[in-house]
Amino acid sequence: MRKFQVITLFPEMFTGVFESSMMWKAQDNDIAQLSTIDLREFGMGPRKTVDDTPYGGGDGMLLKPEPLFAAVEAAKANDPTAKVVLMTPRGHRWRQAVAQDWSEASYGYIFICGRYEGYDERIVSLVDYQVSVGDYVLTGGELPAMTIIDSIVRLIPGVLGGAESAAIESFSDGETLEFPQYTRPEEFRGMKVPDVLLSGHHGEIAKWRSANSFKAKPDDANEA
C-alpha cells in the first residue's frame, strides 16, 4: 500500500478531498493510505509556536525549522523510505508525465505545506523534491498538495475504472489534449453528435478522434 502523508497547519482542509471519489476508493481498496500530520502538534512551548520573524528583517513570519524537522521525522517513522516533497513556487513545474512516474514508484511521499511568508531555508536539507503547480502564489501549500496527490493516486492501477482510462486522457503523451466526447441524446437543442461516432466503424472513429485532439498551448491563459 502506498502512503501519502501531508504535514500541514490545516489538516481539516484535506478531510473532504481524502474522503471522496477516487481518493476514498483508493483507500477503501487498500491501494493507498492518505493521512495528515498536524504541524502544530510539534510546536514549541506552551503555545505550540511554529513560526518566527525572519533574520534580516522583512514582513511576515517564517515556519521554524524545529517543528518541521520533528514532523518530517515522525512521518519517516511511519514510512522510512518515503520521499519528502516541498510545495514551493521555485520548485519544478508539475506535469502529467511526472505524475505517471510517481504513480509507478514503490515508495510513499511526505508533503510539506508551507504557510505565512515561507519557511526557514534549512528545512530544504530534508527535501527530495521541490514542486510547483504553476507560476502563481497561493496562501499555502495545501491546495497544491491536494492537486498533486490526486493526480498521482488516480493513476495507480486499480483506482480508475477502466484499464485505458488514464492512457487516453489529456497530457498522457505530455502534450495532447483529449478529443471531444459525447453521450446520449444524439441531438440536444439543435446540436448533433458527429455522424462518425454513431457509425460503429472503429477505424474511422479512431481517425476522427486523432484529428480532433488538441495540442496543449502553454500560453492559453494569456489569451483569455
Backbone torsions as a table, in degrees:
resi	resn	phi	psi	omega
1	MET	NA	131.5	179.6
2	ARG	-82.8	135.4	-178.6
3	LYS	-108.0	134.7	175.8
4	PHE	-125.1	112.4	-179.4
5	GLN	-113.5	139.2	-177.7
6	VAL	-122.9	122.3	176.0
7	ILE	-93.1	119.2	-172.2
8	THR	-154.2	155.1	172.4
9	LEU	-85.4	-8.2	-176.7
10	PHE	-131.6	67.0	-178.3
11	PRO	-61.3	-25.4	-178.7
12	GLU	-64.9	-21.0	178.8
13	MET	-64.4	-23.6	-173.9
14	PHE	-92.5	-8.7	-173.7
15	THR	-58.0	-53.2	-178.4
16	GLY	-64.1	-38.7	-178.8
17	VAL	-67.1	-47.2	-175.7
18	PHE	-74.4	-18.2	-176.9
19	GLU	-106.6	16.5	-176.8
20	SER	-128.7	156.1	168.1
21	SER	50.3	-135.0	-174.3
22	MET	-67.2	-28.2	178.3
23	MET	-67.1	-39.8	175.9
24	TRP	-66.2	-42.9	-179.2
25	LYS	-60.5	-42.6	-179.2
26	ALA	-60.7	-38.2	179.4
27	GLN	-76.2	-40.4	-179.1
28	ASP	-63.4	-31.0	179.1
29	ASN	-93.8	11.4	178.0
30	ASP	57.8	34.5	176.6
31	ILE	-91.9	-36.5	-179.0
32	ALA	-141.8	153.4	174.3
33	GLN	-122.0	119.7	-177.3
34	LEU	-113.4	124.5	-176.9
35	SER	-147.2	160.4	177.3
36	THR	-117.6	153.4	175.1
37	ILE	-123.5	120.5	-177.4
38	ASP	-78.1	111.4	-178.7
39	LEU	-59.2	-30.6	-178.5
40	ARG	-60.3	-28.9	179.3
41	GLU	-64.3	-17.2	180.0
42	PHE	-107.0	10.8	178.8
43	GLY	-65.7	164.3	-172.2
44	MET	-102.1	139.4	175.2
45	GLY	77.5	-178.2	-177.1
46	PRO	-64.3	-22.9	-179.7
47	ARG	-95.8	4.8	178.9
48	LYS	53.5	51.2	-176.6
49	THR	-69.0	132.6	179.9
50	VAL	-121.3	-4.0	-176.1
51	ASP	-136.8	166.1	179.3
52	ASP	-159.8	168.1	-179.4
53	THR	-73.5	151.4	-178.7
54	PRO	-77.9	142.3	170.3
55	TYR	-62.8	142.7	179.6
56	GLY	89.5	-3.5	178.4
57	GLY	85.8	175.4	-179.4
58	GLY	122.2	160.7	-179.0
59	ASP	-76.4	158.5	172.7
60	GLY	84.9	176.7	-178.7
61	MET	-123.8	151.6	178.7
62	LEU	-112.9	144.5	172.5
63	LEU	-66.6	132.1	-177.1
64	LYS	-74.9	152.9	-179.2
65	PRO	-71.4	-36.1	-173.6
66	GLU	-59.2	-49.7	178.9
67	PRO	-63.7	-38.8	-178.6
68	LEU	-67.5	-41.8	177.0
69	PHE	-61.2	-44.1	-178.9
70	ALA	-64.3	-39.8	-179.4
71	ALA	-67.4	-41.5	178.0
72	VAL	-65.1	-40.3	179.0
73	GLU	-64.1	-36.9	177.0
74	ALA	-66.5	-40.6	178.2
75	ALA	-65.8	-38.7	178.7
76	LYS	-65.6	-32.1	177.0
77	ALA	-64.0	-31.0	177.5
78	ASN	-78.1	-28.5	-175.7
79	ASP	-152.4	84.5	-171.2
80	PRO	-59.1	-28.9	-177.1
81	THR	-92.6	1.1	-175.8
82	ALA	-63.3	145.2	174.8
83	LYS	-89.8	142.8	-178.4
84	VAL	-97.8	128.3	-176.0
85	VAL	-118.8	124.8	177.3
86	LEU	-103.9	123.5	175.8
87	MET	-81.5	116.0	-175.6
88	THR	-153.7	142.1	178.9
89	PRO	-59.8	-22.2	-178.6
90	ARG	-90.2	4.1	-179.3
91	GLY	-77.5	175.5	177.3
92	HIS	-69.0	141.9	-178.9
93	ARG	-66.5	129.0	-179.4
94	TRP	-72.8	135.1	-179.4
95	ARG	-138.3	160.3	-178.3
96	GLN	-59.2	-38.6	-179.6
97	ALA	-62.3	-36.3	178.4
98	VAL	-71.0	-40.5	176.3
99	ALA	-57.2	-42.1	179.1
100	GLN	-62.8	-45.1	179.1
101	ASP	-61.0	-44.6	-178.2
102	TRP	-68.8	-30.3	179.1
103	SER	-69.1	-22.6	-178.2
104	GLU	-94.2	-5.0	-178.8
105	ALA	-70.9	159.8	-177.9
106	SER	-95.2	-6.7	-177.0
107	TYR	-108.8	169.6	178.5
108	GLY	-96.1	-173.5	-176.8
109	TYR	-137.8	144.9	175.1
110	ILE	-118.0	117.4	-177.8
111	PHE	-100.7	130.9	175.4
112	ILE	-103.3	121.1	179.6
113	CYS	-101.7	113.2	178.5
114	GLY	-73.6	162.9	177.1
115	ARG	-149.4	174.4	177.4
116	TYR	59.9	-139.1	-177.6
117	GLU	-82.4	-12.9	-179.0
118	GLY	149.3	-147.6	-174.4
119	TYR	-144.1	156.6	174.0
120	ASP	-63.1	128.2	-173.8
121	GLU	-58.5	-21.6	-176.9
122	ARG	-67.0	-16.7	178.8
123	ILE	-70.9	-17.5	179.7
124	VAL	-61.9	-23.4	178.8
125	SER	-64.7	-17.4	179.5
126	LEU	-89.9	-12.7	-163.5
127	VAL	-93.7	136.9	174.1
128	ASP	-92.8	-35.3	-178.4
129	TYR	-137.6	138.2	170.5
130	GLN	-111.7	126.8	-169.7
131	VAL	-131.5	142.2	175.1
132	SER	-126.2	145.0	176.4
133	VAL	-98.7	3.9	178.3
134	GLY	159.0	168.0	-177.0
135	ASP	-87.1	64.7	176.5
136	TYR	-155.2	166.7	-174.6
137	VAL	-116.5	132.6	175.4
138	LEU	-110.8	172.7	-178.1
139	THR	-76.1	-10.9	178.6
140	GLY	-171.9	175.1	-177.2
141	GLY	-87.8	2.4	-175.6
142	GLU	-64.8	-49.8	-179.0
143	LEU	-62.8	-45.4	174.8
144	PRO	-59.4	-39.5	179.3
145	ALA	-63.3	-42.5	176.8
146	MET	-58.9	-44.6	-178.6
147	THR	-60.4	-46.4	-176.7
148	ILE	-69.3	-43.5	178.9
149	ILE	-60.9	-43.9	178.2
150	ASP	-59.7	-45.0	-176.9
151	SER	-66.3	-26.6	178.1
152	ILE	-82.8	-51.9	-172.4
153	VAL	-60.8	-40.7	-177.8
154	ARG	-63.5	-19.6	-179.4
155	LEU	-91.7	-10.0	178.5
156	ILE	-68.8	130.2	-178.2
157	PRO	-51.8	134.0	179.1
158	GLY	99.6	-11.5	-178.3
159	VAL	-86.2	-52.0	177.2
160	LEU	-76.7	160.4	-175.5
161	GLY	-68.6	-60.3	-174.7
162	GLY	-92.7	153.6	-178.4
163	ALA	-65.0	-27.3	-177.2
164	GLU	-102.4	5.7	-175.1
165	SER	-55.8	-44.3	-178.7
166	ALA	-82.7	-23.9	-173.8
167	ALA	-72.0	-28.8	-173.6
168	ILE	-109.3	10.3	-176.1
169	GLU	-88.9	176.4	-178.4
170	SER	-57.4	140.9	177.0
171	PHE	67.4	10.8	-180.0
172	SER	-62.7	-25.3	176.1
173	ASP	-104.9	9.0	177.8
174	GLY	96.8	-17.0	-176.6
175	GLU	-147.4	-17.5	-173.9
176	THR	-91.8	135.0	175.1
177	LEU	-90.4	147.0	-175.2
178	GLU	-63.8	147.7	178.6
179	PHE	-65.8	158.2	176.1
180	PRO	-63.0	148.2	179.1
181	GLN	-132.0	155.3	-176.7
182	TYR	-138.1	157.8	173.4
183	THR	-139.8	-176.7	-179.8
184	ARG	-63.6	145.7	6.5
185	PRO	-83.8	166.4	-179.9
186	GLU	-66.8	-29.7	177.6
187	GLU	-134.8	134.9	179.4
188	PHE	-141.0	117.7	178.8
189	ARG	51.7	42.1	176.8
190	GLY	83.8	-3.4	179.2
191	MET	-99.6	122.8	-173.9
192	LYS	-105.9	149.0	171.9
193	VAL	-70.3	135.2	178.1
194	PRO	-53.0	136.9	-175.7
195	ASP	-56.3	-36.2	-175.6
196	VAL	-61.6	-31.8	-178.4
197	LEU	-74.2	-15.7	178.7
198	LEU	-97.9	-3.5	-171.6
199	SER	-77.8	-25.1	-174.9
200	GLY	78.1	3.3	-179.6
201	HIS	-89.7	99.1	-171.3
202	HIS	-63.1	-35.8	178.5
203	GLY	-64.1	-44.9	179.0
204	GLU	-68.1	-35.8	177.4
205	ILE	-63.3	-42.6	179.6
206	ALA	-62.5	-41.6	179.1
207	LYS	-65.9	-41.3	178.7
208	TRP	-61.9	-43.8	-179.8
209	ARG	-62.6	-41.7	179.1
210	SER	-64.3	-42.6	-178.4
211	ALA	-69.1	-25.2	-176.8
212	ASN	-104.6	12.1	170.6
213	SER	-79.8	158.6	-175.1
214	PHE	-118.6	147.7	173.2
215	LYS	-88.7	131.0	-179.4
216	ALA	-66.5	137.8	177.3
217	LYS	-112.0	121.3	-174.9
218	PRO	-63.4	-22.1	-175.2
219	ASP	-108.5	26.7	-179.6
220	ASP	-54.9	-38.6	-176.4
221	ALA	-62.0	-28.8	-178.3
222	ASN	-73.9	-11.6	-177.0
223	GLU	-102.1	2.4	-177.9
224	ALA	-68.0	NA	NA
